């Protein structure tokens, strides 16, 4: 699915711990127009649960959540602004 996404912005949050990836994502997504897609890359082990909850709470759409087996492990999220 990733190849088909028209990503508007990429936000690198590697090395940051909760709550910074969520705070920075909220700031970045506020700059986008409805329907645009933000790609976020994070290494915080709690990020998958945090992003799922944040998307549900804010109404933004978590289109995809994947894991890249890098060192450290990276979590990649594609979020569509509501």
Gaussian input, Z-matrix of N, CA and C with variables (Angstrom, degrees):
# hf/3-21g

backbone

0 1
 N
 C     1     B1
 C     2     B2     1     A1
 N     3     B3     2     A2     1     D1
 C     4     B4     3     A3     2     D2
 C     5     B5     4     A4     3     D3
 N     6     B6     5     A5     4     D4
 C     7     B7     6     A6     5     D5
 C     8     B8     7     A7     6     D6
 N     9     B9     8     A8     7     D7
 C    10    B10     9     A9     8     D8
 C    11    B11    10    A10     9     D9
 N    12    B12    11    A11    10    D10
 C    13    B13    12    A12    11    D11
 C    14    B14    13    A13    12    D12
 N    15    B15    14    A14    13    D13
 C    16    B16    15    A15    14    D14
 C    17    B17    16    A16    15    D15
 N    18    B18    17    A17    16    D16
 C    19    B19    18    A18    17    D17
 C    20    B20    19    A19    18    D18
 N    21    B21    20    A20    19    D19
 C    22    B22    21    A21    20    D20
 C    23    B23    22    A22    21    D21
 N    24    B24    23    A23    22    D22
 C    25    B25    24    A24    23    D23
 C    26    B26    25    A25    24    D24
 N    27    B27    26    A26    25    D25
 C    28    B28    27    A27    26    D26
 C    29    B29    28    A28    27    D27
 N    30    B30    29    A29    28    D28
 C    31    B31    30    A30    29    D29
 C    32    B32    31    A31    30    D30
 N    33    B33    32    A32    31    D31
 C    34    B34    33    A33    32    D32
 C    35    B35    34    A34    33    D33
 N    36    B36    35    A35    34    D34
 C    37    B37    36    A36    35    D35
 C    38    B38    37    A37    36    D36
 N    39    B39    38    A38    37    D37
 C    40    B40    39    A39    38    D38
 C    41    B41    40    A40    39    D39
 N    42    B42    41    A41    40    D40
 C    43    B43    42    A42    41    D41
 C    44    B44    43    A43    42    D42
 N    45    B45    44    A44    43    D43
 C    46    B46    45    A45    44    D44
 C    47    B47    46    A46    45    D45
 N    48    B48    47    A47    46    D46
 C    49    B49    48    A48    47    D47
 C    50    B50    49    A49    48    D48
 N    51    B51    50    A50    49    D49
 C    52    B52    51    A51    50    D50
 C    53    B53    52    A52    51    D51
 N    54    B54    53    A53    52    D52
 C    55    B55    54    A54    53    D53
 C    56    B56    55    A55    54    D54
 N    57    B57    56    A56    55    D55
 C    58    B58    57    A57    56    D56
 C    59    B59    58    A58    57    D57
 N    60    B60    59    A59    58    D58
 C    61    B61    60    A60    59    D59
 C    62    B62    61    A61    60    D60
 N    63    B63    62    A62    61    D61
 C    64    B64    63    A63    62    D62
 C    65    B65    64    A64    63    D63
 N    66    B66    65    A65    64    D64
 C    67    B67    66    A66    65    D65
 C    68    B68    67    A67    66    D66
 N    69    B69    68    A68    67    D67
 C    70    B70    69    A69    68    D68
 C    71    B71    70    A70    69    D69
 N    72    B72    71    A71    70    D70
 C    73    B73    72    A72    71    D71
 C    74    B74    73    A73    72    D72
 N    75    B75    74    A74    73    D73
 C    76    B76    75    A75    74    D74
 C    77    B77    76    A76    75    D75
 N    78    B78    77    A77    76    D76
 C    79    B79    78    A78    77    D77
 C    80    B80    79    A79    78    D78
 N    81    B81    80    A80    79    D79
 C    82    B82    81    A81    80    D80
 C    83    B83    82    A82    81    D81
 N    84    B84    83    A83    82    D82
 C    85    B85    84    A84    83    D83
 C    86    B86    85    A85    84    D84
 N    87    B87    86    A86    85    D85
 C    88    B88    87    A87    86    D86
 C    89    B89    88    A88    87    D87
 N    90    B90    89    A89    88    D88
 C    91    B91    90    A90    89    D89
 C    92    B92    91    A91    90    D90
 N    93    B93    92    A92    91    D91
 C    94    B94    93    A93    92    D92
 C    95    B95    94    A94    93    D93
 N    96    B96    95    A95    94    D94
 C    97    B97    96    A96    95    D95
 C    98    B98    97    A97    96    D96
 N    99    B99    98    A98    97    D97
 C   100   B100    99    A99    98    D98
 C   101   B101   100   A100    99    D99
 N   102   B102   101   A101   100   D100
 C   103   B103   102   A102   101   D101
 C   104   B104   103   A103   102   D102
 N   105   B105   104   A104   103   D103
 C   106   B106   105   A105   104   D104
 C   107   B107   106   A106   105   D105
 N   108   B108   107   A107   106   D106
 C   109   B109   108   A108   107   D107
 C   110   B110   109   A109   108   D108
 N   111   B111   110   A110   109   D109
 C   112   B112   111   A111   110   D110
 C   113   B113   112   A112   111   D111
 N   114   B114   113   A113   112   D112
 C   115   B115   114   A114   113   D113
 C   116   B116   115   A115   114   D114
 N   117   B117   116   A116   115   D115
 C   118   B118   117   A117   116   D116
 C   119   B119   118   A118   117   D117
 N   120   B120   119   A119   118   D118
 C   121   B121   120   A120   119   D119
 C   122   B122   121   A121   120   D120
 N   123   B123   122   A122   121   D121
 C   124   B124   123   A123   122   D122
 C   125   B125   124   A124   123   D123
 N   126   B126   125   A125   124   D124
 C   127   B127   126   A126   125   D125
 C   128   B128   127   A127   126   D126
 N   129   B129   128   A128   127   D127
 C   130   B130   129   A129   128   D128
 C   131   B131   130   A130   129   D129
 N   132   B132   131   A131   130   D130
 C   133   B133   132   A132   131   D131
 C   134   B134   133   A133   132   D132
 N   135   B135   134   A134   133   D133
 C   136   B136   135   A135   134   D134
 C   137   B137   136   A136   135   D135
 N   138   B138   137   A137   136   D136
 C   139   B139   138   A138   137   D137
 C   140   B140   139   A139   138   D138
 N   141   B141   140   A140   139   D139
 C   142   B142   141   A141   140   D140
 C   143   B143   142   A142   141   D141
 N   144   B144   143   A143   142   D142
 C   145   B145   144   A144   143   D143
 C   146   B146   145   A145   144   D144
 N   147   B147   146   A146   145   D145
 C   148   B148   147   A147   146   D146
 C   149   B149   148   A148   147   D147
 N   150   B150   149   A149   148   D148
 C   151   B151   150   A150   149   D149
 C   152   B152   151   A151   150   D150
 N   153   B153   152   A152   151   D151
 C   154   B154   153   A153   152   D152
 C   155   B155   154   A154   153   D153
 N   156   B156   155   A155   154   D154
 C   157   B157   156   A156   155   D155
 C   158   B158   157   A157   156   D156
 N   159   B159   158   A158   157   D157
 C   160   B160   159   A159   158   D158
 C   161   B161   160   A160   159   D159
 N   162   B162   161   A161   160   D160
 C   163   B163   162   A162   161   D161
 C   164   B164   163   A163   162   D162
 N   165   B165   164   A164   163   D163
 C   166   B166   165   A165   164   D164
 C   167   B167   166   A166   165   D165
 N   168   B168   167   A167   166   D166
 C   169   B169   168   A168   167   D167
 C   170   B170   169   A169   168   D168
 N   171   B171   170   A170   169   D169
 C   172   B172   171   A171   170   D170
 C   173   B173   172   A172   171   D171
 N   174   B174   173   A173   172   D172
 C   175   B175   174   A174   173   D173
 C   176   B176   175   A175   174   D174
 N   177   B177   176   A176   175   D175
 C   178   B178   177   A177   176   D176
 C   179   B179   178   A178   177   D177
 N   180   B180   179   A179   178   D178
 C   181   B181   180   A180   179   D179
 C   182   B182   181   A181   180   D180
 N   183   B183   182   A182   181   D181
 C   184   B184   183   A183   182   D182
 C   185   B185   184   A184   183   D183
 N   186   B186   185   A185   184   D184
 C   187   B187   186   A186   185   D185
 C   188   B188   187   A187   186   D186
 N   189   B189   188   A188   187   D187
 C   190   B190   189   A189   188   D188
 C   191   B191   190   A190   189   D189
 N   192   B192   191   A191   190   D190
 C   193   B193   192   A192   191   D191
 C   194   B194   193   A193   192   D192
 N   195   B195   194   A194   193   D193
 C   196   B196   195   A195   194   D194
 C   197   B197   196   A196   195   D195
 N   198   B198   197   A197   196   D196
 C   199   B199   198   A198   197   D197
 C   200   B200   199   A199   198   D198
 N   201   B201   200   A200   199   D199
 C   202   B202   201   A201   200   D200
 C   203   B203   202   A202   201   D201
 N   204   B204   203   A203   202   D202
 C   205   B205   204   A204   203   D203
 C   206   B206   205   A205   204   D204
 N   207   B207   206   A206   205   D205
 C   208   B208   207   A207   206   D206
 C   209   B209   208   A208   207   D207
 N   210   B210   209   A209   208   D208
 C   211   B211   210   A210   209   D209
 C   212   B212   211   A211   210   D210
 N   213   B213   212   A212   211   D211
 C   214   B214   213   A213   212   D212
 C   215   B215   214   A214   213   D213
 N   216   B216   215   A215   214   D214
 C   217   B217   216   A216   215   D215
 C   218   B218   217   A217   216   D216
 N   219   B219   218   A218   217   D217
 C   220   B220   219   A219   218   D218
 C   221   B221   220   A220   219   D219
 N   222   B222   221   A221   220   D220
 C   223   B223   222   A222   221   D221
 C   224   B224   223   A223   222   D222
 N   225   B225   224   A224   223   D223
 C   226   B226   225   A225   224   D224
 C   227   B227   226   A226   225   D225
 N   228   B228   227   A227   226   D226
 C   229   B229   228   A228   227   D227
 C   230   B230   229   A229   228   D228
 N   231   B231   230   A230   229   D229
 C   232   B232   231   A231   230   D230
 C   233   B233   232   A232   231   D231
 N   234   B234   233   A233   232   D232
 C   235   B235   234   A234   233   D233
 C   236   B236   235   A235   234   D234
 N   237   B237   236   A236   235   D235
 C   238   B238   237   A237   236   D236
 C   239   B239   238   A238   237   D237
 N   240   B240   239   A239   238   D238
 C   241   B241   240   A240   239   D239
 C   242   B242   241   A241   240   D240
 N   243   B243   242   A242   241   D241
 C   244   B244   243   A243   242   D242
 C   245   B245   244   A244   243   D243

   B1=1.4572
   B2=1.5270
   B3=1.3183
   B4=1.4573
   B5=1.5201
   B6=1.3391
   B7=1.4573
   B8=1.5308
   B9=1.3135
   B10=1.4554
   B11=1.5287
   B12=1.3203
   B13=1.4584
   B14=1.5188
   B15=1.3069
   B16=1.4581
   B17=1.5280
   B18=1.3186
   B19=1.4637
   B20=1.5291
   B21=1.3215
   B22=1.4662
   B23=1.5198
   B24=1.3265
   B25=1.4729
   B26=1.5216
   B27=1.3430
   B28=1.4637
   B29=1.5196
   B30=1.3272
   B31=1.4596
   B32=1.5281
   B33=1.3250
   B34=1.4681
   B35=1.5267
   B36=1.3336
   B37=1.4616
   B38=1.5259
   B39=1.3238
   B40=1.4655
   B41=1.5270
   B42=1.3237
   B43=1.4570
   B44=1.5214
   B45=1.3172
   B46=1.4659
   B47=1.5252
   B48=1.3164
   B49=1.4576
   B50=1.5236
   B51=1.3205
   B52=1.4586
   B53=1.5298
   B54=1.3020
   B55=1.4566
   B56=1.5302
   B57=1.3229
   B58=1.4697
   B59=1.5313
   B60=1.3365
   B61=1.4689
   B62=1.5266
   B63=1.3156
   B64=1.4666
   B65=1.5309
   B66=1.3096
   B67=1.4760
   B68=1.5275
   B69=1.3304
   B70=1.4639
   B71=1.5271
   B72=1.3258
   B73=1.4598
   B74=1.5244
   B75=1.3170
   B76=1.4743
   B77=1.5319
   B78=1.3315
   B79=1.4696
   B80=1.5266
   B81=1.3232
   B82=1.4722
   B83=1.5211
   B84=1.3264
   B85=1.4622
   B86=1.5292
   B87=1.3315
   B88=1.4732
   B89=1.5261
   B90=1.3228
   B91=1.4718
   B92=1.5286
   B93=1.3468
   B94=1.4540
   B95=1.5208
   B96=1.3234
   B97=1.4573
   B98=1.5206
   B99=1.3091
   B100=1.4525
   B101=1.5279
   B102=1.3372
   B103=1.4559
   B104=1.5211
   B105=1.3247
   B106=1.4543
   B107=1.5242
   B108=1.3331
   B109=1.4597
   B110=1.5208
   B111=1.3274
   B112=1.4575
   B113=1.5257
   B114=1.3358
   B115=1.4616
   B116=1.5186
   B117=1.3254
   B118=1.4653
   B119=1.5253
   B120=1.3275
   B121=1.4631
   B122=1.5222
   B123=1.3387
   B124=1.4631
   B125=1.5288
   B126=1.3251
   B127=1.4673
   B128=1.5291
   B129=1.3082
   B130=1.4661
   B131=1.5364
   B132=1.3379
   B133=1.4695
   B134=1.5293
   B135=1.3265
   B136=1.4549
   B137=1.5171
   B138=1.3183
   B139=1.4641
   B140=1.5275
   B141=1.3285
   B142=1.4723
   B143=1.5338
   B144=1.3070
   B145=1.4743
   B146=1.5307
   B147=1.3312
   B148=1.4665
   B149=1.5265
   B150=1.3309
   B151=1.4630
   B152=1.5181
   B153=1.3237
   B154=1.4623
   B155=1.5318
   B156=1.3254
   B157=1.4638
   B158=1.5174
   B159=1.3283
   B160=1.4673
   B161=1.5313
   B162=1.3279
   B163=1.4688
   B164=1.5318
   B165=1.3225
   B166=1.4661
   B167=1.5282
   B168=1.3223
   B169=1.4670
   B170=1.5265
   B171=1.3276
   B172=1.4735
   B173=1.5171
   B174=1.3239
   B175=1.4602
   B176=1.5171
   B177=1.3342
   B178=1.4569
   B179=1.5259
   B180=1.3267
   B181=1.4618
   B182=1.5255
   B183=1.3284
   B184=1.4563
   B185=1.5285
   B186=1.3331
   B187=1.4562
   B188=1.5234
   B189=1.3194
   B190=1.4582
   B191=1.5198
   B192=1.3069
   B193=1.4569
   B194=1.5188
   B195=1.3394
   B196=1.4598
   B197=1.5244
   B198=1.3203
   B199=1.4659
   B200=1.5146
   B201=1.3218
   B202=1.4609
   B203=1.5233
   B204=1.3000
   B205=1.4684
   B206=1.5313
   B207=1.3088
   B208=1.4523
   B209=1.5199
   B210=1.2935
   B211=1.4607
   B212=1.5277
   B213=1.3363
   B214=1.4689
   B215=1.5262
   B216=1.3269
   B217=1.4648
   B218=1.5212
   B219=1.3376
   B220=1.4684
   B221=1.5207
   B222=1.3155
   B223=1.4626
   B224=1.5242
   B225=1.3318
   B226=1.4562
   B227=1.5223
   B228=1.3286
   B229=1.4653
   B230=1.5192
   B231=1.3190
   B232=1.4612
   B233=1.5222
   B234=1.3224
   B235=1.4683
   B236=1.5081
   B237=1.3309
   B238=1.4558
   B239=1.5276
   B240=1.3230
   B241=1.4668
   B242=1.5238
   B243=1.3167
   B244=1.4793
   B245=1.5007
   A1=110.89
   A2=118.44
   A3=122.46
   A4=112.36
   A5=117.04
   A6=119.96
   A7=111.65
   A8=117.44
   A9=121.96
   A10=113.14
   A11=117.46
   A12=120.39
   A13=111.33
   A14=116.07
   A15=121.90
   A16=107.06
   A17=115.65
   A18=121.54
   A19=110.47
   A20=115.61
   A21=121.36
   A22=112.39
   A23=116.90
   A24=121.30
   A25=109.00
   A26=115.52
   A27=121.43
   A28=108.20
   A29=115.96
   A30=121.96
   A31=108.87
   A32=116.32
   A33=122.23
   A34=108.72
   A35=115.81
   A36=121.86
   A37=111.75
   A38=115.66
   A39=120.51
   A40=110.12
   A41=115.66
   A42=121.59
   A43=114.15
   A44=118.08
   A45=121.42
   A46=110.23
   A47=115.67
   A48=121.19
   A49=110.64
   A50=115.93
   A51=123.69
   A52=109.95
   A53=118.26
   A54=128.32
   A55=114.08
   A56=118.74
   A57=120.52
   A58=115.08
   A59=120.87
   A60=117.38
   A61=113.62
   A62=117.27
   A63=120.30
   A64=110.84
   A65=117.39
   A66=120.84
   A67=110.17
   A68=116.30
   A69=120.11
   A70=112.21
   A71=116.77
   A72=120.66
   A73=110.22
   A74=117.08
   A75=120.64
   A76=110.52
   A77=116.41
   A78=119.89
   A79=111.08
   A80=115.45
   A81=120.00
   A82=111.88
   A83=117.23
   A84=119.68
   A85=111.06
   A86=116.66
   A87=119.41
   A88=111.65
   A89=117.39
   A90=122.03
   A91=112.04
   A92=116.57
   A93=120.58
   A94=111.61
   A95=115.50
   A96=121.68
   A97=109.10
   A98=116.49
   A99=121.93
   A100=109.78
   A101=115.96
   A102=121.20
   A103=114.24
   A104=117.87
   A105=119.91
   A106=110.34
   A107=115.78
   A108=121.16
   A109=111.27
   A110=114.78
   A111=123.29
   A112=108.17
   A113=115.80
   A114=121.11
   A115=107.23
   A116=117.00
   A117=122.09
   A118=108.21
   A119=115.20
   A120=121.34
   A121=106.95
   A122=116.67
   A123=121.42
   A124=109.68
   A125=115.76
   A126=120.75
   A127=112.62
   A128=117.87
   A129=121.75
   A130=108.65
   A131=118.42
   A132=121.16
   A133=113.71
   A134=118.01
   A135=121.05
   A136=113.84
   A137=117.05
   A138=120.87
   A139=114.15
   A140=120.75
   A141=118.27
   A142=113.47
   A143=116.84
   A144=120.11
   A145=109.81
   A146=116.88
   A147=121.18
   A148=111.63
   A149=116.86
   A150=119.99
   A151=112.17
   A152=116.74
   A153=119.55
   A154=110.31
   A155=116.43
   A156=120.55
   A157=112.46
   A158=115.99
   A159=120.31
   A160=110.75
   A161=116.49
   A162=119.76
   A163=110.29
   A164=116.49
   A165=120.62
   A166=110.89
   A167=116.94
   A168=121.91
   A169=112.41
   A170=116.42
   A171=120.17
   A172=113.46
   A173=117.26
   A174=120.25
   A175=113.16
   A176=117.53
   A177=119.91
   A178=107.83
   A179=116.71
   A180=120.85
   A181=110.58
   A182=115.94
   A183=121.18
   A184=106.32
   A185=115.51
   A186=120.93
   A187=112.44
   A188=114.90
   A189=119.07
   A190=109.85
   A191=116.27
   A192=123.05
   A193=106.59
   A194=116.59
   A195=120.16
   A196=110.44
   A197=114.94
   A198=121.78
   A199=108.06
   A200=115.54
   A201=120.84
   A202=107.10
   A203=116.54
   A204=121.65
   A205=110.16
   A206=116.18
   A207=122.56
   A208=107.58
   A209=117.59
   A210=120.29
   A211=108.93
   A212=119.23
   A213=125.90
   A214=111.57
   A215=115.03
   A216=121.51
   A217=109.36
   A218=116.06
   A219=120.90
   A220=109.95
   A221=114.80
   A222=122.52
   A223=107.09
   A224=116.21
   A225=121.17
   A226=108.46
   A227=114.95
   A228=121.51
   A229=109.42
   A230=115.84
   A231=121.77
   A232=105.57
   A233=114.58
   A234=121.12
   A235=109.78
   A236=116.03
   A237=120.97
   A238=108.54
   A239=115.15
   A240=118.88
   A241=110.00
   A242=115.00
   A243=120.34
   A244=110.62
   D1=-32.75
   D2=-175.36
   D3=-53.70
   D4=-40.85
   D5=-177.45
   D6=-61.70
   D7=-28.17
   D8=-176.01
   D9=-84.56
   D10=-10.41
   D11=-176.04
   D12=-80.56
   D13=137.95
   D14=175.99
   D15=-97.08
   D16=88.76
   D17=-175.33
   D18=-75.42
   D19=127.51
   D20=-179.01
   D21=-89.99
   D22=-31.65
   D23=-175.02
   D24=-153.61
   D25=147.36
   D26=175.66
   D27=-118.88
   D28=131.87
   D29=-179.64
   D30=-121.07
   D31=113.83
   D32=-179.34
   D33=-91.68
   D34=114.66
   D35=-179.02
   D36=-117.58
   D37=21.84
   D38=-179.33
   D39=-62.60
   D40=135.79
   D41=177.87
   D42=88.94
   D43=-8.59
   D44=179.84
   D45=-96.80
   D46=145.17
   D47=179.68
   D48=-108.57
   D49=160.41
   D50=177.32
   D51=-51.82
   D52=134.50
   D53=11.52
   D54=-100.03
   D55=7.41
   D56=-173.37
   D57=-56.83
   D58=-44.83
   D59=178.98
   D60=-58.93
   D61=-38.11
   D62=178.85
   D63=-70.77
   D64=-44.26
   D65=179.11
   D66=-59.39
   D67=-47.29
   D68=-178.75
   D69=-67.77
   D70=-34.19
   D71=176.48
   D72=-65.54
   D73=-43.24
   D74=178.90
   D75=-60.40
   D76=-42.13
   D77=178.80
   D78=-64.32
   D79=-43.61
   D80=-176.29
   D81=-70.11
   D82=-40.89
   D83=-177.95
   D84=-69.67
   D85=-25.39
   D86=178.20
   D87=-66.65
   D88=-19.77
   D89=179.30
   D90=-83.37
   D91=-13.64
   D92=-177.51
   D93=-90.05
   D94=162.21
   D95=175.33
   D96=-89.88
   D97=158.43
   D98=178.24
   D99=-54.02
   D100=132.07
   D101=178.90
   D102=94.73
   D103=-18.18
   D104=179.12
   D105=-73.33
   D106=157.59
   D107=-173.98
   D108=-115.88
   D109=132.40
   D110=176.91
   D111=-109.29
   D112=128.18
   D113=174.32
   D114=-100.09
   D115=126.06
   D116=-179.98
   D117=-119.82
   D118=134.22
   D119=176.54
   D120=-117.22
   D121=125.44
   D122=-177.15
   D123=-137.23
   D124=157.18
   D125=177.03
   D126=-117.23
   D127=-4.98
   D128=179.13
   D129=-64.05
   D130=122.17
   D131=-178.47
   D132=-56.90
   D133=-24.99
   D134=179.45
   D135=-86.35
   D136=-1.90
   D137=-174.57
   D138=-58.15
   D139=-43.55
   D140=-178.89
   D141=-56.71
   D142=-44.24
   D143=179.10
   D144=-68.94
   D145=-42.11
   D146=-179.07
   D147=-61.35
   D148=-46.27
   D149=-177.40
   D150=-69.83
   D151=-36.01
   D152=177.04
   D153=-62.97
   D154=-45.94
   D155=178.90
   D156=-65.91
   D157=-41.20
   D158=-179.66
   D159=-63.43
   D160=-45.07
   D161=179.97
   D162=-61.94
   D163=-44.09
   D164=179.24
   D165=-61.03
   D166=-43.62
   D167=-177.82
   D168=-68.25
   D169=-38.52
   D170=-174.90
   D171=-89.31
   D172=-16.98
   D173=-178.00
   D174=88.54
   D175=-2.23
   D176=174.60
   D177=-73.66
   D178=157.77
   D179=-172.65
   D180=-104.56
   D181=119.46
   D182=174.89
   D183=-83.68
   D184=98.14
   D185=-175.81
   D186=-72.82
   D187=-36.48
   D188=-174.46
   D189=-156.42
   D190=142.47
   D191=176.27
   D192=-137.18
   D193=116.56
   D194=-177.76
   D195=-129.22
   D196=163.76
   D197=178.38
   D198=-117.37
   D199=132.10
   D200=173.89
   D201=-106.93
   D202=123.13
   D203=-177.02
   D204=-79.92
   D205=64.45
   D206=177.01
   D207=-101.20
   D208=-177.82
   D209=176.29
   D210=-121.80
   D211=108.56
   D212=-0.53
   D213=-75.47
   D214=164.32
   D215=178.40
   D216=-57.23
   D217=135.45
   D218=179.10
   D219=-112.92
   D220=143.75
   D221=176.08
   D222=-111.61
   D223=130.68
   D224=-177.41
   D225=-117.41
   D226=128.74
   D227=-178.40
   D228=-122.81
   D229=138.72
   D230=173.08
   D231=-116.33
   D232=115.71
   D233=-174.56
   D234=-119.72
   D235=127.60
   D236=178.26
   D237=-98.84
   D238=129.06
   D239=179.85
   D240=-69.49
   D241=136.43
   D242=-179.01
   D243=-66.50

